[in-house]
Amino acid sequence: MERIAVGLLGVGTVGSGVARLLGERADLITRRSGKRVDLKRAVVRDLGKSRGVSLDGVEVSDDPRRVIDDPEISVVIETMGGTHPTLGIVLDCLAAGKHVVTANKALLAEHGREVFAQARKYGRAVAFEASVGGGIPIIQALAVGLAANQVTSLAAIVNGTCNYILTKMTQDGLPYSVALGQAQGLGFAEADPTLDVDGTDTAHKLAVLAQLAFGATVTTDQIPREGIDRLQPADITYAGELGYTVKLLALAKLAGEALELRVAPTLVKRGTPLAEVRGPYNAVRVVGDAVGDTLFYGRGAGELPTASAVVGDLIDVVVGRAALTFNALNLWADDAPPARLATANLVRSRYYLRFSIADQPGVLATLAKSLGSHGISIASVIQHDPGDDATDGHVPLVIMTHLAAEASLKSALAEIDRLDVVRRPSVCLGVED
């Protein structure tokens, strides 16, 4: 039986899971690929660190060149993460004639065009199912299963850290800092959680999804994003009173011939599938013009769920399916035109607004007049008894709007925030029904 030698770059959480599956599921992988897949070499940063997985029979090194320069290795699995020095190592692997399987969303979001151009140059494939949604097969679904559709919209919860924190804040009323600490204690959040909680990780994944679903090549800095690190508990409470829960969503929608992209805490109607995604789970809702509304749900991170996707890609590469799909899709193409992104006047949504207003007569009418002058109509209002919430003579006022243009809303909020009776800044969150 033909033997396929594999190199593994990075033996952290995901890499350990990959090594475990390759060892424990060797017979299953052989049956499903028709070839014997052997992990020959692994590269780690710290040779003295315990990995929690057996690497017996594997040559372990801290030098990536041992994998790059090994002519027997035909497939390299990259689970190092980040873009430096990962980009250079991946490009060298491709130039050495090796296929690459990666879980690295940041690498693809920021350098997808460069990586894919190198792969095409040397006739290799890049497989990346594990880059978004952990064990959820969303890449395969968009690339193959939904290929007959024009995707019209996509809404995704793709950061388990943030979803766990928001679940704890919503269900248990925990402050953000306490919920974050719990997430870190359970291993759902890094010691430095910045890239998760500020929306960067979600934006990386949205850039990958936008390429698959819409053929749009965008980088992270082109995606408007807000994280959950500045979300106030009051807004979670008021959202609940209105029948909504707050989720960090990655959103992509067609707006005419343009594409709207954003990452932001968003009100989602209770009882809808996305609103019920709790804890560290992920979900991706895709609407296609032929298939209609679809939902993909599962564990979005973790050692074995993500390793499951990596090894699935490895089998695809070994069988030869990955190369056929790679060539047919022509992702991150060199000649692809720049993505046409929707401007604020094309983006339309319902909005949740919270103001801190002076506790005096006529203020609500003043705000309503300002919103109305910009074509924004009010759907509902929450204003509690001042005795409950008054602070230094100011009370919260919550307004839900009907559908409005983002540009008009921004103009109205800028005008309202200049009023003497309003304490800046006002809060604005989008709404997804």
C-alpha positions in Angstrom: 0.0 0.0 0.0 1.3 3.5 -0.9 2.6 5.5 2.1 2.1 9.2 2.4 4.5 11.0 4.7 3.2 14.0 6.5 4.9 16.9 8.3 3.2 18.8 11.2 4.1 22.4 11.9 3.0 23.2 15.5 1.9 20.8 18.2 -0.2 23.1 20.4 -3.8 22.5 21.1 -4.9 21.8 17.5 -1.6 20.1 16.5 -1.9 17.7 19.4 -5.4 16.8 18.4 -4.2 16.1 14.8 -1.3 13.9 16.1 -3.8 12.1 18.3 -6.2 11.4 15.5 -3.5 10.3 13.1 -2.3 7.8 15.7 -5.6 6.5 17.1 -7.6 6.5 13.8 -4.8 5.2 11.5 -6.9 2.2 10.3 -9.9 4.4 9.6 -7.9 7.0 7.8 -6.3 4.2 5.7 -9.7 2.8 4.7 -11.0 6.2 3.7 -8.0 7.4 1.9 -6.8 4.1 0.3 -3.3 5.0 1.5 -1.2 4.7 4.7 -0.8 8.1 6.2 2.2 8.4 8.5 3.2 11.5 10.5 6.9 11.5 9.9 8.1 14.9 11.3 6.8 17.5 13.7 8.1 21.0 14.4 7.6 22.6 17.8 8.8 25.9 19.3 9.9 24.4 22.7 11.5 20.9 22.5 11.2 20.6 26.3 7.5 21.1 26.6 5.2 18.2 27.3 2.6 17.8 24.5 0.1 15.5 26.2 0.1 13.2 23.1 2.4 10.4 22.1 4.8 11.3 19.3 6.6 7.9 19.3 8.1 7.3 16.0 7.9 10.9 14.9 11.0 13.0 14.4 10.5 16.1 16.5 12.5 19.3 15.8 12.4 23.0 16.3 13.6 23.6 12.7 10.9 24.0 10.0 13.6 23.3 7.3 13.6 19.7 8.5 10.0 19.4 7.1 10.5 21.7 4.1 13.6 20.0 2.8 12.4 16.4 3.4 11.6 15.0 -0.1 9.5 12.2 1.3 7.0 14.5 2.9 4.3 15.4 0.4 1.7 17.0 2.7 2.4 19.6 5.4 -0.2 20.4 8.1 0.2 23.9 9.5 -1.2 24.6 13.0 1.3 27.2 14.1 -1.1 30.1 13.8 -0.3 33.8 13.1 1.3 35.2 10.0 5.0 35.5 11.1 7.0 33.5 10.5 4.2 31.2 9.3 3.7 32.9 5.9 7.3 32.3 4.8 7.3 28.7 6.0 4.1 27.9 4.1 5.4 29.6 1.0 8.6 27.5 1.2 6.6 24.3 1.7 4.6 25.0 -1.4 7.7 25.9 -3.4 9.2 22.5 -2.3 6.2 20.8 -3.9 4.2 20.0 -0.8 0.4 20.3 -0.4 -0.6 22.4 2.6 -3.5 21.8 5.1 -4.0 24.8 7.4 -6.2 26.0 10.2 -4.9 29.5 10.0 -7.6 32.1 9.3 -5.3 35.0 9.9 -2.9 33.8 7.2 -5.7 33.4 4.7 -7.4 36.6 5.6 -4.2 38.7 5.3 -2.2 36.8 2.7 -4.6 34.5 0.9 -3.8 35.9 -2.5 0.0 35.4 -2.0 -0.4 31.8 -0.6 -2.8 30.7 -3.3 -0.7 32.2 -6.1 2.3 30.2 -4.8 0.2 27.0 -4.7 -0.9 27.5 -8.3 2.6 28.3 -9.4 3.9 25.0 -8.1 0.8 22.9 -8.8 -0.1 22.3 -5.2 -3.3 22.5 -3.2 -4.2 24.4 0.0 -7.0 23.0 2.1 -8.4 25.1 5.0 -11.7 23.7 6.3 -10.5 24.1 9.9 -9.8 27.9 9.5 -13.5 28.8 10.2 -15.9 27.1 12.6 -13.6 24.4 13.9 -15.4 21.1 13.3 -18.3 22.6 11.3 -17.8 21.8 7.6 -18.8 25.3 6.4 -15.9 25.6 3.9 -16.9 22.4 2.1 -20.6 23.5 2.2 -19.9 26.8 0.6 -17.4 25.5 -2.0 -19.3 22.4 -3.0 -22.6 21.8 -1.4 -24.0 25.2 -2.1 -22.1 25.8 -5.3 -25.3 26.1 -7.4 -26.4 29.1 -5.3 -25.8 32.7 -5.3 -25.4 33.3 -1.6 -27.4 36.4 -0.7 -26.6 36.7 3.0 -24.5 35.1 5.7 -24.6 35.6 9.5 -22.2 33.8 11.7 -21.2 33.2 15.3 -17.6 32.1 14.8 -15.8 33.0 18.0 -16.5 30.6 20.9 -14.8 32.8 23.4 -17.1 35.7 22.8 -20.2 33.5 22.6 -19.3 31.9 26.0 -18.8 35.4 27.6 -22.1 36.7 26.2 -23.9 33.6 27.3 -22.7 34.1 30.8 -23.5 37.8 30.8 -27.0 37.1 29.5 -28.0 34.0 31.4 -26.2 34.5 34.7 -25.9 38.3 34.7 -22.2 38.1 35.2 -20.0 41.2 34.6 -17.8 41.1 31.5 -14.6 40.7 33.6 -16.0 37.8 35.6 -17.3 36.0 32.5 -14.0 36.5 30.7 -12.1 35.0 33.7 -14.3 32.0 33.7 -13.7 31.5 29.9 -9.9 31.7 30.6 -10.2 29.2 33.4 -12.0 26.7 31.2 -9.5 27.2 28.3 -12.0 29.0 26.1 -10.0 32.2 26.1 -6.3 33.0 25.9 -4.4 34.7 28.6 -4.4 37.7 26.3 -7.9 37.6 24.8 -7.6 40.8 22.7 -7.9 39.3 19.2 -11.0 37.4 20.3 -12.9 40.1 22.2 -12.1 43.1 19.9 -13.6 41.3 16.9 -10.3 40.7 15.0 -10.5 36.9 15.0 -14.1 37.0 13.8 -13.1 39.5 11.1 -10.4 37.1 9.9 -13.0 34.3 9.6 -15.4 36.6 7.8 -12.8 37.5 5.2 -12.4 33.8 4.5 -16.2 33.2 4.3 -16.5 36.3 2.0 -14.1 34.7 -0.4 -16.0 31.4 -0.5 -19.5 32.8 -0.5 -19.1 35.9 -2.7 -15.7 35.7 -4.4 -14.7 38.9 -2.5 -11.0 39.3 -1.7 -10.9 41.5 1.4 -8.5 42.0 4.3 -9.3 42.5 7.9 -8.8 46.3 7.8 -11.6 46.5 5.2 -14.2 45.0 7.5 -15.8 47.4 10.0 -15.6 45.7 13.3 -16.5 46.2 17.0 -15.9 43.7 19.7 -17.6 42.8 22.9 -15.0 44.4 25.2 -17.0 47.6 25.5 -20.5 46.1 25.5 -22.4 47.3 28.6 -24.5 44.9 30.7 -27.4 47.5 30.5 -27.6 46.9 26.7 -27.9 43.1 27.3 -30.7 43.8 29.8 -32.6 46.2 27.6 -32.2 43.9 24.6 -33.8 41.1 26.7 -36.8 43.4 27.5 -37.3 43.9 23.8 -37.2 40.2 23.1 -33.6 40.0 21.8 -30.3 38.6 22.8 -26.9 40.1 21.9 -24.4 38.0 19.8 -21.1 38.9 18.2 -22.1 38.4 14.5 -20.0 38.2 11.4 -22.4 39.6 8.7 -22.2 39.6 4.9 -25.0 40.7 2.7 -25.5 41.6 -0.9 -26.6 45.2 -1.2 -27.4 45.6 -4.9 -24.2 44.8 -6.6 -22.1 45.7 -3.6 -21.3 43.6 -0.5 -21.9 44.7 3.1 -19.5 43.3 5.6 -19.3 43.9 9.3 -18.4 42.4 12.7 -20.3 43.7 15.6 -22.4 42.9 18.7 -25.9 42.6 17.3 -29.4 42.1 18.6 -30.8 38.7 17.5 -34.5 37.9 17.9 -35.0 35.3 20.7 -36.3 32.0 19.5 -34.4 32.2 16.2 -31.6 29.6 15.7 -28.7 32.0 16.1 -30.1 33.4 19.3 -30.1 30.0 20.8 -26.4 29.2 20.1 -24.9 29.1 23.6 -21.5 28.7 25.3 -18.5 28.0 23.1 -20.6 26.7 20.2 -20.5 28.3 16.7 -23.1 28.6 14.0 -23.3 29.9 10.4 -26.6 30.8 8.8 -26.3 30.9 5.0 -29.1 32.1 2.7 -28.9 31.0 -1.0 -31.1 32.0 -3.8 -31.9 28.3 -4.6 -31.6 26.5 -1.3 -33.1 29.2 0.9 -32.2 29.4 4.6 -29.6 26.9 5.9 -27.8 26.6 9.3 -24.5 24.9 10.2 -23.9 24.4 13.9 -21.3 22.7 16.1 -18.2 23.1 18.2 -16.2 25.9 16.7 -12.9 25.4 18.5 -11.0 22.9 20.7 -8.5 20.2 20.2 -10.5 17.4 18.6 -13.3 19.4 16.7 -10.7 21.4 14.9 -8.4 18.5 14.4 -11.4 16.6 12.9 -11.6 19.2 10.1 -7.8 19.2 9.6 -7.6 15.4 9.2 -10.7 15.5 6.9 -8.8 17.9 4.7 -5.7 15.7 4.9 -7.8 12.7 3.6 -9.1 15.0 0.8 -5.6 15.8 -0.2 -4.4 12.2 -0.1 -7.4 11.0 -2.2 -6.9 13.8 -4.7 -10.2 15.6 -4.3 -8.6 18.7 -2.7 -6.4 19.3 -5.8 -9.4 19.1 -8.1 -11.5 21.5 -5.9 -8.6 23.8 -5.5 -8.1 24.2 -9.2 -11.8 24.6 -10.0 -12.6 27.2 -7.4 -9.6 29.5 -8.3 -9.9 31.3 -4.9 -8.0 34.5 -4.2 -7.3 34.7 -7.9 -4.6 37.1 -9.1 -6.9 38.7 -11.7 -9.9 39.0 -9.4 -11.3 42.6 -9.4 -11.3 44.5 -6.1 -14.3 43.7 -4.0 -17.1 46.3 -4.3 -18.0 47.0 -0.7 -21.3 48.7 0.3 -21.1 52.3 1.4 -23.0 53.6 4.4 -25.9 54.9 2.2 -26.5 51.3 0.8 -26.5 49.6 4.2 -29.9 49.3 5.7 -30.9 47.8 9.1 -33.0 48.2 12.1 -31.1 49.7 15.0 -31.1 49.6 18.8 -30.2 53.0 20.3 -29.5 53.9 23.9 -29.2 57.5 25.1 -28.4 59.0 28.5 -30.8 62.0 28.6 -31.5 64.8 31.0 -34.6 63.9 33.2 -36.8 66.8 32.0 -39.9 67.2 29.8 -39.6 67.3 26.0 -36.3 65.5 25.5 -37.9 62.4 23.9 -39.8 64.7 21.5 -36.5 66.4 20.6 -34.7 63.1 19.9 -37.7 61.9 17.9 -37.7 65.1 15.8 -34.0 64.7 15.1 -34.4 61.1 14.0 -37.4 61.9 11.9 -35.6 64.7 10.1 -33.1 62.1 8.9 -35.9 59.7 7.7 -35.6 57.4 10.7 -38.9 56.2 12.3 -39.3 54.8 15.8 -40.6 51.3 16.3 -40.6 51.1 20.1 -39.3 53.0 23.2 -38.2 52.0 26.7 -38.0 54.7 29.4 -38.1 53.4 33.0 -39.3 55.4 36.0 -36.5 57.9 36.7 -36.3 56.7 40.3 -34.9 53.4 39.1 -32.2 54.6 36.8 -31.5 58.2 37.3 -27.8 59.1 37.5 -26.7 62.7 38.0 -30.0 63.9 36.6 -29.8 61.6 33.6 -31.8 58.5 32.7 -31.5 55.9 30.0 -33.8 56.0 27.0 -33.9 53.1 24.6 -35.2 53.3 21.1 -35.7 50.6 18.4 -35.9 52.0 14.9 -37.6 50.7 11.8 -35.4 49.9 8.8 -33.0 52.8 8.2 -29.9 53.7 6.1 -26.7 53.6 8.1 -25.5 56.9 6.7 -28.8 58.6 7.8 -28.5 57.1 11.3 -24.9 58.2 11.7 -25.9 61.8 10.8 -28.8 61.7 13.2 -26.6 60.3 16.1 -23.9 62.9 15.5 -26.6 65.6 15.7 -28.2 64.1 18.8 -24.8 63.7 20.6 -24.3 67.4 20.3 -27.4 68.2 22.3 -27.0 69.6 25.8 -29.6 67.2 27.1 -27.7 64.1 26.0 -24.6 62.7 27.6 -22.2 61.4 25.0 -21.7 58.9 23.5 -24.9 57.2 22.5 -25.0 53.5 22.0 -26.0 52.0 18.6 -26.3 48.3 17.8 -27.6 46.6 14.7 -30.6 44.3 14.8 -31.0 41.0 13.0 -34.6 39.5 13.0 
